[in-house]
Structures are given as structure tokens and as C-alpha cells.
Amino acid sequence: MLLKAPERGFELAEFEARTQKVQALMAEQHLEGLLLMSEADVRYFSGFHTLFWQSPTRPWFLFVPAAGKPIAVIPEIGAALMRQTWIEDIRTWSAPAPQDDGISLLRDLLAPLAQRNARLGILKGHETALRMPLGDWERLMQALPGLQLADATGLVQGLRMVKSAAEIEKLAHICAIGSASFDQVPAQVSQGMPLEEVFRTFRREALAQGADDLPYLVGGAGPGGYIDVISPPSRRPLQAGDVLMLDTGATWDGYFCDFDRNFAIGSADAAACRAYDVLWRATEAGLAAARPGNSCRDLFLAMQGVIAELDDQGGDIGRLGHGLGMQLTEQPSHARFDQTELQAGMVLTLEPSLCYGNSLIMVHEENIVIRPQGAELLTTRAAPELPVI
């Protein structure tokens, strides 16, 4: 039975609030405009949602002025969809046009800022990318002498880290779909099933439960454990004594879940059971530490303190969780270096990992939202002992 879904999309007030918030922050940093080029950032401020971003052929731009609605500068193929959003000023060109892929339109839009030596915010930092040809960017800058570029990474990422109630509702829904899909694994997976068929079975189940798509599914299986967590599936059949892990990033209305589950096939040896127990308790420590006022570093240290019982390097993966939303992984990172303060409304993963045995690893992951009183699980909590199929 399909889970009852929230309404798709957002009310106009959602986009108005996002834009007003970013414009207030822009004013504090003396920015007269903000130029966005990535799918998630463009969608966040416009509501423009399409899989057409999978094609690298065309660039897409959204300009947020110091006041008023954003302005879209996009290929004509996207105009009809963009007109269904709250954006009214839509400037298009026939694309692809390698000699002028929207550059003259951008030049005309930004020329008034350049003429008064204004500051334009662009995203330069971690987890950002210039989604246009570097040569086009260089030509655009050459045509706009006087334009001052400022890094707006923290401004935009900081705003997106804290989710609205409507966003959290969508994230809770896709997490519930993911949890319901994992609940079916013991009934659908068995010894002798090739790993690639396990993946196909899980994909079908997630779609049947109501997911829009399952763009991310990785995992592994092997005797007593697995050796990596990002592999595509092989044709190797599941064998007695294997530990199976599936890590899913399913989507609903453009929002992701991101969590995994571990299962033993036939039986579980003592080493795998101990690793699972340590990770389960590390997650409990993370849940206790995930409250407003603490930092991502605090979360990391709380989980790492338990992991150190078995592995003082924590699997050497680099972080023990991250932000979650329109992207599978978002800022911040639960890492020793990240001092980001936790705030109510943040949606995060808790993802402790460790090494054990002969180069085996194990990962455990849950999705949570930070509430004023502390962490609230969005995923159904994993069993406290390693499940055996």
C-alpha cells in the first residue's frame, strides 16, 4: 500500500520567503546580485524541476537581484516549464549555440552592475561547480569590466541547510518510503540470489512504495562483510555467511533520502555482530549529540568515541554524515574540521563507519531532523542486532 504523500511543489509563499531571506543576506554583504547555475540552487529559488539537467549540452542561469523576483536566463526548450513557476522574467535563446550560449543575454543583464562597479555573488566554494564552459565564463567577464565578484557560497549553502516545514515533510515522506522498502528485504532476498538481482528487486520495491526515482543505490556483500561501499553490483550469488549492505538515495518530488541497512545471510559471525553493535551504539551517541547549539564536530566526536572501541580511524572515510535535501549529500559535514552549529530545521545523516577483520568495513546510516529539543528520526531505526536472512 502506497504511503500517503504530501502535496507536490510549494506554495508561492515558500519561494517568496527564500528570496527575501537571501536578499537580506545579500544586503548585509553588499551584493547587488546573485548568479546561480547549479540545478539545486536554481530549483531552490525558482521551483524549476526537471531531469533535463542530466544533459550537459545546455547551461541554465538564475539571477537574483537585490530586490524583486529572480530572473531566468535559460534555453528556449525550458521556457514552457519555467513559466509554470513563479518566475515572470524569462529570457531565452535557441540552444545549443556554442558561439553564444546565453552569454549575450547574461552580459546585457549584468552590464548595469558592471557599470557601477557593483558586487555580484557567485558560488566559488566547496561542493560547487561552474556549470558552463570556462571559455564562456572568461568571455563573459571580459565583456563586464568593473564587475566585482564575491563568494556567496556560505550565504546560499547556509540558507539551504535549514529546511522549511514543507521541505521536511517531503524528506520525511521519502525516508518513510525508503524504510518501508528496507522492511521488505528479508522477504525478497535469499541465499543464491545474484547481487545485481538484489539491487533490481530493491529498486522495484522502492518504486512500488511510491518513490519517484532511485538514482542512487550502492552496496556490497561478501564473507563476513564487504570491502567497499560505492560499488555497482556484481553477478556473484549471495552465500551463507555473507554480510549484505544496501545504501539508497531514493527521491520524491526532488528530495532525497540517504541511508543504508546491513543484513547477514544465513548466519552472522562474531566479528560482524560486534562491528554492527559498535556502529548502532555510535549512532545512538550521534542522536544524543544532535541538538541545537552543538556543532558538526561535536557530532563527529560523539560517534568517533564509540567507534574507537573497535577502530580508532573510523574507517578513514573522512566524515560520519552530512546534510541532506534536494541533493543526496549537502553541507555540512560531520567531521573534525566542521564547526557548523546545528540549528533546528537541519536535516542530516548520521553515518558512522569502521574497519574490522581482514580489511572489511561496515557503515550504518540514519536520517534525522534537528528539532529544538534534539534529534528526530526520519528513518525507521535499524534493528539493534544484525538482522539475519
C-alpha positions as CSV (number, residue, x, y, z in Angstrom):
1,M,0.0,0.0,0.0
2,L,1.4,3.4,-1.0
3,L,2.2,5.8,1.8
4,K,0.0,8.9,1.8
5,A,2.0,11.6,0.1
6,P,2.1,15.3,0.8
7,E,1.3,17.9,-1.8
8,R,3.8,18.2,-4.6
9,G,5.6,21.5,-5.2
10,F,5.5,24.5,-2.8
11,E,3.2,27.4,-2.2
12,L,4.2,30.8,-3.6
13,A,5.0,32.0,-0.1
14,E,7.8,29.4,0.1
15,F,9.7,31.0,-2.8
16,E,9.0,34.5,-1.6
17,A,10.4,33.7,1.8
18,R,13.5,32.1,0.4
19,T,14.1,35.1,-1.9
20,Q,13.5,37.6,0.8
21,K,15.9,35.8,3.1
22,V,18.7,35.6,0.6
23,Q,18.2,39.3,-0.4
24,A,18.5,40.3,3.3
25,L,21.8,38.4,3.5
26,M,22.9,39.9,0.2
27,A,22.3,43.4,1.6
28,E,24.5,42.6,4.6
29,Q,27.3,41.6,2.2
30,H,26.7,44.5,-0.1
31,L,25.8,42.2,-3.1
32,E,23.7,43.7,-5.8
33,G,23.0,40.4,-7.5
34,L,23.5,36.7,-7.2
35,L,24.1,34.4,-10.2
36,L,23.2,30.8,-9.8
37,M,24.0,27.9,-12.2
38,S,23.6,24.6,-10.5
39,E,20.4,22.5,-10.6
40,A,19.7,22.6,-6.9
41,D,20.3,26.3,-6.4
42,V,18.2,27.2,-9.5
43,R,15.4,25.0,-8.3
44,Y,15.6,26.2,-4.7
45,F,14.8,29.8,-5.7
46,S,12.6,29.2,-8.8
47,G,10.8,25.8,-8.4
48,F,12.1,24.8,-11.8
49,H,12.2,21.0,-11.5
50,T,13.3,18.8,-14.5
51,L,15.6,15.9,-15.2
52,F,16.8,17.7,-18.3
53,W,19.8,18.8,-16.2
54,Q,21.2,15.3,-16.9
55,S,22.2,16.6,-20.3
56,P,25.4,18.6,-20.2
57,T,24.7,20.3,-23.5
58,R,22.9,23.5,-22.2
59,P,23.7,25.9,-19.4
60,W,20.9,27.3,-17.2
61,F,21.1,30.6,-15.2
62,L,19.1,32.3,-12.5
63,F,19.8,35.8,-11.4
64,V,18.6,37.0,-8.0
65,P,18.6,40.8,-7.9
66,A,18.9,42.9,-4.8
67,A,15.2,43.4,-4.7
68,G,12.3,41.8,-6.6
69,K,11.8,38.4,-8.3
70,P,14.6,36.3,-9.7
71,I,15.2,36.4,-13.5
72,A,15.7,33.2,-15.5
73,V,18.2,33.1,-18.4
74,I,17.6,29.7,-20.0
75,P,17.4,27.8,-23.2
76,E,14.1,28.1,-25.0
77,I,13.4,24.4,-24.5
78,G,12.8,25.1,-20.8
79,A,10.6,28.2,-21.2
80,A,7.3,26.4,-21.0
81,L,8.2,24.7,-17.8
82,M,9.8,27.8,-16.3
83,R,6.5,29.7,-17.0
84,Q,4.8,27.3,-14.7
85,T,6.9,28.5,-11.7
86,W,6.6,31.9,-10.0
87,I,9.3,33.4,-12.3
88,E,8.0,36.0,-14.7
89,D,11.1,37.5,-16.3
90,I,12.3,34.6,-18.5
91,R,15.0,35.4,-21.1
92,T,15.7,32.6,-23.6
93,W,17.9,31.7,-26.5
94,S,17.8,28.8,-29.1
95,A,20.3,26.3,-27.6
96,P,22.7,24.8,-28.1
97,A,24.6,27.7,-29.6
98,P,28.3,27.1,-28.9
99,Q,29.2,30.6,-30.1
100,D,26.8,32.4,-27.8
101,D,25.1,30.0,-25.3
102,G,23.2,32.7,-23.4
103,I,26.4,34.8,-22.9
104,S,25.0,38.0,-24.6
105,L,21.8,37.7,-22.6
106,L,23.8,37.5,-19.4
107,R,26.0,40.3,-20.5
108,D,23.0,42.6,-21.1
109,L,21.5,41.6,-17.7
110,L,24.7,42.2,-15.7
111,A,26.0,45.3,-17.6
112,P,24.3,47.8,-15.3
113,L,26.1,46.2,-12.3
114,A,29.4,46.3,-14.1
115,Q,28.9,50.0,-15.0
116,R,28.7,51.0,-11.3
117,N,31.4,48.5,-10.1
118,A,28.8,46.5,-8.2
119,R,29.4,43.2,-6.4
120,L,28.0,40.1,-7.9
121,G,27.7,37.0,-5.7
122,I,28.7,33.6,-7.3
123,L,29.4,30.3,-5.7
124,K,33.1,29.5,-5.5
125,G,33.5,27.2,-2.6
126,H,33.3,23.5,-1.6
127,E,30.6,21.4,-3.3
128,T,30.0,24.0,-6.0
129,A,30.8,23.9,-9.7
130,L,30.9,26.3,-12.7
131,R,28.2,24.7,-14.8
132,M,29.1,26.4,-18.0
133,P,32.2,26.3,-20.3
134,L,35.2,28.0,-18.7
135,G,35.8,29.8,-22.0
136,D,32.3,31.2,-22.0
137,W,32.8,32.4,-18.4
138,E,36.0,34.1,-19.4
139,R,34.4,35.8,-22.3
140,L,31.5,37.0,-20.1
141,M,33.9,38.5,-17.6
142,Q,35.9,40.2,-20.3
143,A,32.7,41.8,-21.5
144,L,31.9,43.1,-18.0
145,P,34.9,45.2,-16.8
146,G,34.3,46.7,-13.4
147,L,32.1,43.8,-12.2
148,Q,33.3,42.7,-8.8
149,L,32.9,39.0,-8.0
150,A,32.3,37.9,-4.4
151,D,32.0,34.4,-3.0
152,A,28.4,33.7,-1.9
153,T,28.9,30.0,-1.1
154,G,28.3,30.3,2.6
155,L,25.3,32.6,2.0
156,V,23.4,30.2,-0.2
157,Q,24.5,26.9,1.5
158,G,23.8,28.4,4.9
159,L,20.2,29.2,3.8
160,R,19.7,25.8,2.2
161,M,21.0,23.9,5.3
162,V,17.9,24.9,7.4
163,K,14.8,23.3,5.8
164,S,11.3,24.7,5.9
165,A,8.4,22.7,7.3
166,A,7.3,21.9,3.8
167,E,10.7,20.6,2.8
168,I,10.9,18.5,6.0
169,E,7.5,17.0,5.2
170,K,8.8,15.9,1.8
171,L,12.0,14.5,3.3
172,A,10.1,12.6,5.9
173,H,7.9,11.1,3.2
174,I,10.8,9.8,1.1
175,C,12.5,8.5,4.2
176,A,9.3,6.6,5.1
177,I,9.3,5.1,1.6
178,G,12.9,4.0,2.0
179,S,12.2,2.5,5.4
180,A,9.2,0.6,4.0
181,S,11.3,-0.7,1.1
182,F,14.1,-2.0,3.5
183,D,11.4,-3.7,5.6
184,Q,10.7,-6.0,2.6
185,V,14.3,-7.0,2.1
186,P,14.2,-10.2,4.3
187,A,11.1,-11.4,2.4
188,Q,12.5,-10.7,-1.1
189,V,16.2,-11.6,-0.8
190,S,17.7,-15.0,-0.2
191,Q,20.8,-17.1,-0.4
192,G,21.8,-17.8,-4.0
193,M,20.4,-14.6,-5.4
194,P,22.9,-12.6,-7.5
195,L,23.7,-9.3,-6.1
196,E,22.6,-7.5,-9.2
197,E,19.2,-9.1,-8.8
198,V,19.1,-7.9,-5.2
199,F,19.6,-4.4,-6.5
200,R,16.9,-4.7,-9.1
201,T,14.5,-6.1,-6.6
202,F,15.1,-3.3,-4.2
203,R,14.6,-0.7,-6.9
204,R,11.3,-2.2,-7.9
205,E,10.2,-2.2,-4.3
206,A,11.1,1.4,-3.7
207,L,9.2,2.5,-6.8
208,A,6.2,0.3,-5.8
209,Q,6.3,2.0,-2.4
210,G,5.9,5.4,-4.1
211,A,9.4,6.7,-4.8
212,D,9.7,8.8,-7.9
213,D,13.1,7.5,-8.7
214,L,16.1,5.6,-7.3
215,P,19.1,7.4,-8.8
216,Y,21.5,6.2,-6.1
217,L,21.8,2.6,-5.0
218,V,25.1,1.1,-4.0
219,G,26.3,-1.6,-1.6
220,G,28.2,-4.8,-1.3
221,A,28.3,-8.3,0.0
222,G,31.0,-10.7,1.0
223,P,32.0,-13.3,3.5
224,G,31.8,-11.8,7.0
225,G,31.5,-8.3,5.4
226,Y,32.2,-6.1,2.4
227,I,35.3,-4.2,1.3
228,D,33.8,-1.0,-0.2
229,V,30.5,0.9,-0.1
230,I,30.3,2.5,-3.6
231,S,30.4,-0.4,-6.0
232,P,27.9,-1.3,-8.7
233,P,26.5,-4.8,-8.1
234,S,28.2,-7.9,-9.5
235,R,26.6,-11.2,-10.5
236,R,28.0,-13.1,-7.5
237,P,25.3,-15.0,-5.7
238,L,24.7,-14.3,-2.0
239,Q,26.3,-17.0,0.1
240,A,25.8,-18.3,3.6
241,G,27.9,-16.1,6.0
242,D,27.8,-13.0,3.8
243,V,27.1,-9.6,5.1
244,L,24.9,-7.6,2.7
245,M,24.7,-3.8,2.7
246,L,22.4,-1.7,0.6
247,D,22.6,2.1,0.6
248,T,19.8,4.0,-1.1
249,G,19.2,7.5,-2.3
250,A,15.6,7.5,-3.4
251,T,13.7,10.6,-4.4
252,W,10.2,12.0,-4.1
253,D,9.3,15.4,-5.5
254,G,13.0,16.3,-5.9
255,Y,14.1,15.4,-2.3
256,F,16.3,12.6,-1.2
257,C,16.6,10.0,1.5
258,D,20.1,8.6,2.1
259,F,20.6,5.7,4.4
260,D,21.7,2.0,4.4
261,R,20.9,-1.3,6.1
262,N,23.0,-4.3,6.8
263,F,21.9,-8.0,6.7
264,A,23.6,-11.3,7.3
265,I,22.8,-14.2,5.0
266,G,22.2,-17.4,6.8
267,S,24.2,-16.6,9.9
268,A,26.4,-13.8,11.2
269,D,29.9,-14.3,12.7
270,A,31.0,-12.7,15.9
271,A,33.2,-10.1,14.2
272,A,30.3,-8.8,12.1
273,C,28.0,-8.8,15.0
274,R,30.4,-6.8,17.1
275,A,31.0,-4.3,14.3
276,Y,27.3,-3.8,13.9
277,D,26.8,-3.3,17.7
278,V,29.5,-0.7,17.8
279,L,28.0,1.2,14.9
280,W,24.5,1.0,16.4
281,R,25.7,2.5,19.6
282,A,27.8,5.1,17.8
283,T,24.6,6.2,16.1
284,E,22.9,6.4,19.5
285,A,25.7,8.7,20.6
286,G,25.1,10.8,17.5
287,L,21.4,11.0,18.1
288,A,22.1,12.2,21.7
289,A,24.6,14.9,20.5
290,A,22.4,16.1,17.6
291,R,20.8,19.1,19.2
292,P,20.8,22.9,18.6
293,G,24.0,24.6,19.8
294,N,26.3,21.7,19.3
295,S,28.5,21.6,16.2
296,C,29.1,19.0,13.5
297,R,32.4,18.5,15.1
298,D,30.6,17.6,18.3
299,L,28.6,15.0,16.4
300,F,31.7,13.6,14.9
301,L,33.5,13.3,18.2
302,A,30.5,11.7,19.9
303,M,30.2,8.9,17.3
304,Q,34.0,8.5,16.9
305,G,34.3,8.0,20.7
306,V,32.2,4.8,20.4
307,I,33.8,3.7,17.1
308,A,37.2,3.8,18.7
309,E,36.3,0.8,20.8
310,L,37.0,-1.2,17.6
311,D,38.6,1.1,15.1
312,D,40.4,4.3,16.1
313,Q,40.4,5.5,12.5
314,G,36.7,5.3,11.9
315,G,37.1,3.6,8.6
316,D,39.1,6.6,7.3
317,I,36.1,7.7,5.2
318,G,36.7,11.3,6.3
319,R,33.3,12.2,7.8
320,L,30.5,10.5,9.6
321,G,27.5,12.1,8.0
322,H,26.3,15.2,6.1
323,G,23.4,17.4,5.2
324,L,20.5,16.1,3.1
325,G,17.9,17.6,0.9
326,M,17.5,18.3,-2.8
327,Q,20.9,16.7,-3.2
328,L,22.0,13.3,-1.9
329,T,24.8,15.0,0.0
330,E,24.8,18.6,1.1
331,Q,26.7,20.8,3.5
332,P,27.6,20.5,6.4
333,S,29.9,17.5,7.1
334,H,30.1,15.7,10.4
335,A,33.9,15.9,10.5
336,R,36.6,17.0,12.9
337,F,37.1,20.2,10.8
338,D,33.5,21.3,10.6
339,Q,32.4,23.7,13.3
340,T,29.0,24.4,11.7
341,E,26.5,25.0,14.5
342,L,23.4,22.7,14.5
343,Q,20.1,24.5,14.1
344,A,16.5,23.4,14.3
345,G,15.3,22.5,10.8
346,M,18.5,21.0,9.6
347,V,18.1,17.6,8.0
348,L,21.2,15.4,8.4
349,T,22.5,11.9,8.0
350,L,24.3,10.1,10.8
351,E,26.8,7.8,9.1
352,P,29.3,6.1,11.4
353,S,31.7,3.6,9.8
354,L,34.6,1.4,10.8
355,C,37.1,-1.2,9.7
356,Y,37.3,-4.7,11.2
357,G,38.7,-8.1,10.4
358,N,40.7,-8.5,7.3
359,S,40.2,-5.1,5.6
360,L,36.4,-5.3,5.9
361,I,34.3,-2.2,6.5
362,M,30.8,-1.6,7.8
363,V,28.6,1.5,7.5
364,H,25.4,2.4,9.3
365,E,23.3,5.4,8.4
366,E,20.1,7.1,9.6
367,N,18.4,10.3,8.6
368,I,17.3,12.9,11.1
369,V,15.9,16.4,11.5
370,I,17.1,18.7,14.2
371,R,14.2,19.9,16.4
372,P,14.5,22.5,19.2
373,Q,14.6,19.7,21.8
374,G,17.1,17.5,19.8
375,A,17.2,14.9,17.0
376,E,14.1,13.3,15.5
377,L,14.5,10.2,13.3
378,L,13.0,10.4,9.8
379,T,14.1,6.8,9.0
380,T,12.7,3.9,11.0
381,R,15.6,3.0,13.3
382,A,17.6,0.0,12.3
383,A,17.4,-3.2,14.5
384,P,19.8,-3.1,17.4
385,E,21.2,-6.5,16.3
386,L,22.4,-7.5,12.9
387,P,19.4,-9.0,11.1
388,V,19.9,-12.5,9.7
389,I,18.1,-13.5,6.5
